[in-house]
Amino acid sequence: MRYDNAFIAIDTETGGLLSKIKKAVIDIALTEVALVTVENESLEIIDKQSWLVKPYDENVEYTPRAAEVSGISKQMCEKEGLDIELVYKNVLKVLKKAKMGSKKPIIIMQNKAFDTPFLENLFAIFGDDFNNHIDRIEDTLFWARYKWIEKPNYGLGSIAEYCGLDLVQAHRALPDTEMTAKIWIHFMKSLRNEIGGSEQQSVEKFREGFKF
């Protein structure tokens, strides 16, 4: 099935943090990838996919801290993961299924600065370019900073709370990706005047005062 009017939320889990000398996928292990597709008209989640990545290079890093945060150990990846080439092909298949009108799909991430290098290098090691398969990336972190400019924290859990959502099993890729998708849905409903209650009243009050 193809999706002709859809966004795709994406999240990765990894074996550690990047640095100036440690590259995504090459030096720091990619451990999990998840994609959640949102239909633009209905703003409903219509597809969910996630895969653990089998260890693919004995030299890539799997830190104890990363395993503690994500709940994903190297042993779990060995037991439950897919070969990294199959993960790449699965991600590509999802991207090719969706588009936004006549354009390639718009990607949604929470903190794209972290996840994008892992996706770009996942594609690069197979001679492909991730950016050739997408229209652009929207970052819920940036959107949240504009919407709630006075807030002290913009982590995924905090943004979910601002939206009135409950984040369950944080840091695994699929729950985090689904929450990112739901946050994006919240933003879209807000823009389309579909948010009710106190938030809608606040928007209406702002409009009343914003007159030339």
N, C-alpha and C positions, 0 to 999 in steps of 0.2 A: 504494500500500500504506500502511495505517495501522499505527502502532506503539502498542499499548495499555499498555505498561509500560516506559517508556524515559526515560533522561536524555539531555540534549543538551549537549555541550561546545561552547563558542563562543570564538573568538578573533578579534581584529581587528589589522590592521596599519595604520599611519597615517603621515601626512606630517610629524609632529612631536609635541611634547609640549604638553599643556594648561597653561594658566596662569590667573590670576584674570581676565585680559582676553581670553584666547583660548579660544573654545568649540569643542567637538568637532563635526566635520562642517561647521560654519558658518565657522570660521576655520582649523582644522587639517584637512587632507584625510583622508578615509577612503580607504585604498588597497586593502584586501583584507579579506574576511570569510570565515571558515570555520566549518562546523558538523559535528560528529561525533556520531552517535547511538549510545547504548549501551543494549542490552536489559537490563533490570533482573534478570531471573531467571537468565539464562545469563552475564551480565556480559561479553557479547561485543559488539564493534563491528559494527554492522549497516548503517551508512550513513555516507558521507563526502561533503561538498560544500564547494567553495570558489570564490570569484570575485574577480578583480581589478576595481577600480572605475575606470571611465573618468573622467578629469578633468571635473568638473561645474560649476566656478565658477573664473573666472580669478583671483579674489582669495584663494582658499584656499591654505594654506601647504604646500609640499613642501620640507623642508629637506634639504640634502646629508647631514647626519648621520643622519637617519631613513632615507634611501636606502641609506647605507652599512651600517647595522645590519640592515635588513630585506632588502636586495638588491632592493628594488622602487623603480624610478625613475618619474618622471612620464611619461617616454617609454614605459616598459613598460606603464603603465596606459593610455596613449593607444592603444597597439598591440593589447593583449590584453584590455583591460577591457570590462566591460558597462556600459551606462547605469545610473546610480545607482538609477533607479526600478525597473529590472529586478532589480537586486541586492536591493532592499527586498522586492520581490514573491517572490523566490526564498527569502529568509530566512523570510518569513511562511509560505510554503508548507511549509517544513520544520517550523516550529513547530506548524502546524496538523495535521501528520501524526502527531504524537506526543502522548501524554498519560501521566500516572502514575496508573494506576487510573482513578478518576472525575475526577481533577483535571488541570489543564493541566500541561505538562511542567516538570520541574525542570531548571534551567540550571546548568551547571558552568563556572566560569571560574578562571583563574589570575590573581589580582589584579583582582577585579571593579571596584575603584575606577577603574581605567584604562579598561577596555573598556566598561563599562556606559554612560557618557555618549555614546559613539559609536553604540551601538545605539539608545539612547533618541532621540538626535537624528536618526539615519537614519529612524526611524519618524515622528518629529515633523514632519519637513519634508514628509511626505505625509499629514499630518493624522491620524496614528495614534499609539497609545500602546503601546510595546514591552511594558510591564508588564501590560497587559491580556491578553497572549497567553501568559504564563508563570505558574507557581505561585510560584516563588521562585528565588533564585540562591544556590548553594553555592560557596564559594571554597576551592580547594585550598591557597592560601596560608595561610588561617586554620587549616585542618585540619592542615597540616604543622607549624605553630607549636605546636599542641597535642601532636601525636604525637612530635615531635623537639624538645622545648623547649630543649635545650642546644645545638642547632646554631647556627653563626654566620651561615648564609646560607639564604635561602628563595626564591631565584630558581628558575625552572622547571628549569634544568639541574641545580641542586643537589638539588631535591626528587626529580627523576628518579633521580639517583645514590643517594639514600637508599632509594629503592624498588627498587634493583637494575636500573634501566632505562637504556638508552642513548638520549640525545637526538640525533637526526640533523637537520642543516639547521635549526638553531635560528633563530627569528625570522620565518620564513615562517609564514603563518597556519595552513595545514593541518597541517604537522608539529607545530607547537606545540599545536594543538587536539587532535590525535591523542594526543600525550603527556599533555596534561591529562586526556583521557579514560582513558588507561592508569593514570595516578596515581589517579584516582577509583576505577577498578576495584580497584587495590591496596588503597585504604582500605576499600572494601566487602568485599573478601575477608578483610581483617584483622578487620573487625567480625563477619563470618560464620564466623570460625575456619577459613578456607580457606588461610591462609598457612602454609607449611611451614618446616622448617629452624630456624635460630637465632632468627628472629623469633617463631615459634610457641612455642619453648621459653621465650623471655623472657616472653611473655604468660602461659604456664602457671605459671612461677615466680612472677610477680606475683600470680596468683590464689591460689597456695598460701599466700602470706604475708598475703593480704588476707582475714582471717577474723575474725568477731566472736566 
